[in-house]
């Protein structure tokens, strides 16, 4: 029995090593920084049809890095998650149209303000009853979590007596207003202007308020070299006129427009969206499948280990198995993902790559469910089977391995198949920590073209196709095993 358990542990360590081994970096390489960004915030950051990241912030960062001689790796995630990732030391800085506020200065060191903006209020284009802030009394309005718009709305909420609904991305917030769930939204002026230019059916009813500057932020007291490089590079591109060209390209006269830049100016049909974004959709699907396959394999190893512990003669080992299963089944996966990706680095000071953090989340969560039904499968085997094997002189471990476990595992095959499908769907939760899988890919596409209904229809269809294929494959394997 001990040999079998050691084999499980060794297999798990080996597989984890295959996916989590860090790459070596040569000593003479340029400094490389990990920069978090909210790529659902055009015109400052968004993803183009070919999967590259563009916008004022993205083009500015590219120009600055060229001037200062450093490289960077972008980590797209929600703004709120990006703030936490910086504070946890998981990323080196955050460039996401972040307003510089006194509250944020307590946790961040900021660059020179590079863009002045203000908050505006927008309502549905057909709405004629909401003309000013006074008309919001008793109504529900939408804000984006962690933004200057949300802070401004909260600061005047009592004065104008409205209710707040929070969203993680701008497009969902806009849609909530257009469908009538909320009557208005608070948004930064250039972002709202860009959305309206792309065809969002909203109109601005206020002048910019709570004006302030955007800045690049790093964790307070850290990454001083990166911050200085950003400021120095920014000063250079301002002096050369390159910064003005970048801003003009996105918000000036005749500025960038998604519709005008779409392939052959085609209408945003489902087929054209697929054609324009085929590379991004393919990469997102591959990442989802990678997470699912590695996740279910390693979770199966962990789950089998927990299942075996759950039927051991020792009360201590059985109690340990029960406690672990109870703990990780009870924790919501999103909470677990944030704890591993953001919480643990705060405690240990060690960075955890997003893919590794996502994989560990799947292993612990899905493995707990697997451990539960594997334990049930072993216990469902008639006790007489084990007693008969023992009476023939087989030791407990060998009797379990040769007699009980093969029968118990066969009984759990349908549950394994079901858990495989659940794991595929659960990977979508990991987009919250910056993994660009299929769901996050959809969010990035929508941020650019604002075609929420069509894009989510495409993403849903892709999930259904993959799940159907996996179900057929699993059923075929189940028949072969039986």
N, C-alpha and C positions, 0 to 999 in steps of 0.2 A: 504493500500500500504506500509506504514511504517513497519508494522509487517512482511510483505513478504520480504522486503529488509533486515530487521534485521535477519530474518531466514536464508537468503542466506549467510550473513556475518558470522553468528554463525556456520553454516555448514562448511564453508571454514576454519575457525579457528580450529574447531574440527578435521577436516581431516588433516590439517597441523600438528596439535599436535600429531596425531597418527604416523606420519612418521619422525618427527624432534625432538622428545623428547630425550635429551641426557641421557646417562646411568650414573648412579652414580658410583663413584670409592671410594673404601675404603681407609681410611687414611694411612693404613700400606702397601698398595700395592707398588710394585716396580715401579720406574719411568718408564713411558711409553712415547716414542717419536714417532712422525710421520715422517717417512723418505721417501722422494720422490726419485724415481729412474726411469731411462729410461730402461725398460726391453726389449728393442729391440737392445741391444748393446753387443751381445756375443763376446768374452768369459767372459766379466765382469758381465753382467746380462742378463738373459733370463728365460723363463718359460719352465718347463719340461712337459712331457706328462700328468703327474698327477696333474698339476696346481701349483706345488711348484716353487719357484724362486731359481735359482742356478747361479753360475758364481763366478769369483774371488771376486767381491765386495760383493755379497750376502753371500757367505761362510765366508768371512772375517768378515762381520757385525755380523753374527750369533755367531762366535767364540768370538768376542770382547764383545758382549752383555752378553755372558755367563761368561766371565772373570770379567766384571764390574758390573754384577747384575742389568741390566736394560732390559726392554722389548721394542719392537718397532712394529709399524704398517707400512707396506709398502704401498706407493701410486704410482703405475705405471702410468707414463704420459710421454709425449714427453719431451725431454731435455729442450727445450725452455720454455715450460709451467712449468717445475720443477723449473727452475731458478726464474721465476716470482712468483711462489708459495712460495718460501723461502723468497723472498723480501717482499711479502705481509703478511708474518707471518702465512700463512695457513698450512705450514709444518715446522718442526723444523730443518731439514737439507736435503742436497741433496748428494746422493752417486750414481754417474752415470758416472764413468770414466771421471771426470771433470778435465781438465788441469788447473793448477794454473798459472794464468797470472797476470801481473800488473793491467790490467783493472778490472779483477774480484776481485782483492784484495781491490778495492775501495768500493765494496758492500758486500764482503764475508770475513769471518774469516775462514782460512783453517787449516786443520790438518797437521800433518807431512806428506810429500809426501810419498805415499805408493807404487807407481809403476812408473818407468821411461819409457817413450815412445817417439815416433817420428811419423811424418806424412809421408806417402808414397803416390805415385800416381800409380793408376792401370788403365789398359785399357782392352778392350775385348781381350780374349785369342787368337782370330784369327787376331787381328789387327797387321799388320807388319809395318805400316807407322808411328806410334807414338812410338818413342824410347826414347825421352827425353822431358824435359820441353820446349825446343826450338820448338818442333814440334806441340805445342799447339797453336801457333800463329793463331789468327782469328777463332779458334775453340771454341765450347761450352763445358764446363766441369761441373761436378756435385759435390755439396758439401752438407753436412748435417748442417742444421741451428744450430748456436750457438756452434759448436764444434771447437776444435783446428785446424782441417783440414780446416774448412771454414775460420778461421782467417788467417791461413797461405796462403791459396789461394788468399784471398783478399789482403794480403800484397805484393804478387808478381804479381798480375793481370796486372798492368800497364807495368811491365818489360817484361812479356811474351805475353801481348796483347791477352788474351783469355776472353771469356764471361762466366758468372756464372749462373747456375741453382740451386736453393735451394730446399732441401727436408727435411721432418721431420723425416724420418727413413732410416736406412741404406739399407734395402732390396729394397725399391723403388728406391733408388739412384743407387744401383748395376744394377737393371733391366733396368734403363734408359740408362746405358752404354752398356749393352749387346744387347739391341734392336737398338742401334745406334742413339738415340736422342742426346746423349752427347758422346764425344770420350774418356773421362777419368773421374776419381773421386779421390778426396783427402780423405784419411782415415787414422786413427791411425794404426800403424803397426800390433799390435796383433789382432785387430779387423778384419783387412783385411786378415791377415793370417788365422784366424779362418774361415772366409767366404769362402776362396779358398779351405780350407781343407774339407768343407762341400759340395763342388761341384760347387760353383759359378764360372762361366766361365770367370774369370778375371786373369790378370797377373800383377805383380808389375814391374814398369820400373825405379824406382828411389830408392836411398838409403834413410833411415829415415832422415828427416830434422826437424828443429824447435823443437828439443828434449826438453822435460820438464817432470814434474812429475804430477801424478794424486793426487787429494786430496779430502777429505770429507769437504764439505762447509756448514757453517751456516750463518745466517744473521749477518752482522757486528755489534759487540757490544752486541749480544744476544746469549743465549744458550751456555755460557762459560762452564757450568758444563758438558753438552753433549760433547762438543769438547774435554774437558780434559779427559773424560771417554774414548772417541775414541782413543786419543793419548796413554793413559795409557794401554788400552787393546791391541792396536796395538803393543806397545813395548813388552808386555808380550808374544803375539803369535809369534813375531819375535824371541824372546829369546828362546822360547820352540821349535822352528822349525816348528810349525804348519803353519805359513804363507807360508814358502817355499813349504810345501806339497800342500797347496791350489793352489798356482800358478802353480806348476809342474803338478797338476791334469788337468789343462786346457790348458796350453801352453808348457809344457815340452815334452820330448820324450814319445811317446805313449800316448799323452794327450787325454782328453775327445773328443769324436767325436759323433755327433748326430746319424749318420748312424749306427755306431757300437753299440750305446746304444738304438736304436729303438727296439721295441718289436719284438723278434725273427728275427732281421735283415731283416724284410720284406721290399719289394719295396714300395716307397712312392706313392702308388695308392690312389685314392680318398677314397675307403673303408678303407684302412689301416690308413689313416690320421684321418678319423672319429673315428675309433676304438681306436687309440692311444690317441686321445684328446677328448673323449666323455664327460668326467667330465667338462673340461674347456668350451666346446661348450654348454653343458647343463646349466652351471652356467651363462654364458654370455647371453644365451637366456632368462633365468629367470629374470636377471637384466633388460633386454630390456623390457620384458613384465611388470615388476613392474613399471618401469618408465612410460611406455605407459598408463597403467591403472590408476595409481595415477595422472599422468599428465593430462589425458583427463578429469577425474572426477573433479579435482580442476579447470582446465581451463574452464570447462563447467559452474561451479558456478560463476567464475570470468567473463566469457563471458556473461552469463545471466544478471549479475549485470550491466555490461557496456551497454548491449542492452536495459535494462529497463531505465537506465539513459538517453540513447539516444532518448527516446520518451517521456520524462517527459515534463510537461508544462514549467518548468523553463529553460530559455535560458542558464543560468549559468551551470546547470547540463548537458544539451545537449552539450554545448561547452566542458565541462570537459570530457565527454564520447568520443567525437570526437577527442580531443587532445590525450587522452591516447591510443586510437585505432591507430591513426596516428603514434604516437611515437614508439609503440612496434611492429607494422607491418613494420615500416621503418627500424628498427635496424636489421642487420643480426644476426641470432641466435648465431653464434660463438662469435661475439663481445659482445652480451648480456651476454653469459655464462662467458666469461673472466671478464667482468665488475663486475658481481655478485660474482664470486669466488675469484678474485684477486683484483679488483679495490675497492670494498666495504671494505674488511678487511684492506686495506691500509688507508682508511679514518676513519674507526671506531675502528680499533685495535682488533676487534672481529673475531674469526675464524668462517667460515661457512663450514659445512661438504659438501663434493663434491656431495653426493646424494641430499642433501637439495638444494644446489646451482643449480644443474641440474633440480630439480623439479620446483624451482621458475622460472627458465628460460623457461621451457615448459609452465607453467601457464601464464606467462606474454605474451609470444609470441603467443602460440596457443589460449589463451583467447582473445587476440586482434582480431584475425580472427573470432573466434566464436561470439564475441560481434558485429562485423561488419555485419555478415549475420543474426544474431538474430534481430538486429535493423531493418535490411531490411525486415525480415519476419513480424515483428510487423507493419511496415509501409505499407506493401503490403495488409494488411487486410482492407477491404473497410471502409472508415471513417464513413459510415452510421451505421455500427455495434456499434461503440462507442457512436454515437449520439443517437441511439435508446435505448441503455442501460441507458444512462444518462437521457433520457426523461422519463424512467420508474422509476426514482428516485434513481438509484444506484450512489454512489459517484465515483469519477474518479478512485481511486485505486481499488475498488471492480469491477468496470466495466472492467478495464484492466485485472485484475486477472481472472475474470470469463468468459469474452467474447473474448477479443482481444488476450491475450497471448496464450490460448490453440490453437486457429486457427493459430497464427503466428508460434508457435513452430512446429506444424505439417508440415507447409510449409518448415521448415528448416531441417527436418529429413535427407534428402539426403546429405545436406551439413555437418551435424554432422558426418555421416558415413564417408564421404570423409576426414574430419578433423581427425578422429580417425586413419585412415590409414596413413595420413601425419605425425601425431604425432609419430607413430611407426617408421617411417623412419627417422624422425628428431632426435630421440634418439642417432643415430650414431654420431652426431656432438658433443655430450657430452663426448665422449671419450677423447677429447682434454683437459678436466679438471680432468682426472684421474679416470673416472668411467669405470670400466671394463665390458662394455656391449658387445653385439655380435660383433660389428665391431672391438673394441679394442682387443677382444679375438682373432680374426683373425690375427691382427697385431702381437700379442705376439707369436702365433703359427708359423707365417712366420719367425719371427726373429730367431727361433730355427731351423726350418727345411728348410727354404729358398725355399719353394714350393708355391710361390705366386699365380700362375695360379690356381692350384688345391684348395688351401685354399679359395681363393676369390670365386671360383665356388661353394664351399660348403656353404659359408656364404650367397651368393646371393640366393642359393636354399632355405636355411632356412628362409630368409626374405620372399621369394615368397610364401612358404608354409603357414607361419603364416598369411600373408596378405590375402591369398586366404580364409583361414579358417575364419578370421575376417570379410571378405566381405560376405561370406555365412551367418554367424551369424547375421551381421548387416541387410542384406536383409530380413532374416527371422523375425527379430524384427520389421523392417519397415512394413512388411505385416501385422504382428499381431496388430500393433498400428493403422494402417489405417483401 
